[in-house]
Amino acid sequence: MSVSTAQRLWLEGESLIPRFREAGDLTLDLVHRDGRVDDRWLGLHPREFELLWRLAEEIGQPVTRKQLLVEVWRINHEPHTNSVAVHVARVRSKLQCFGLAHMLVTHPEGGYLLDAPPGPSSFQFSRAI
C-alpha cells in the first residue's frame, strides 16, 4: 500500500500550515481566524487576522508595506491609500485592551513587525483534534 503525499507530509510533519502561531501572550488560531489573549478573543476582522498571521510568521523581522500589500492584500501595485496603516492602528487598538499594543511595532525604515517572544502564550489551547 502506498502512502500519499498528504499522508507523508502529515506523518513527517513537513510543510504543514500550523493551526496556531504564538507571540508572547498572543495566540493566533487559524481555524477561528482570530487571536486570543488568555481566554478572551480579540474579535479580529479577516484582514486584521491576516496581517497579524503574516507578522507572526517571522516574529521580530520587519515586513515592508509592499510585502504586506502583496501577501495580505493580494495586490501587486502601490495603491494611493493608507489601508495598511489603518489596519495596523485597528489591530493596535484591539491589542491595547490587553496592554499589548507595544508588540505591533512600526519599523524605523518602513514596514511593521511583531516584537514579542515566540512560543507559548500563558493560555494553552487543547491541541487534541
Secondary structure, 3 states (H helix, E strand, C coil): CCCCHHHHHHHHCCCCCCCEEEECCEEEECCCCEEEECCEECCCCHHHHHHHHHHHHCCCCCECHHHHHHHCCCCCCCCCCCHHHHHHHHHHHHHHCCCCHHHEEECCCCCEEECCCECCCCCCCCCCC
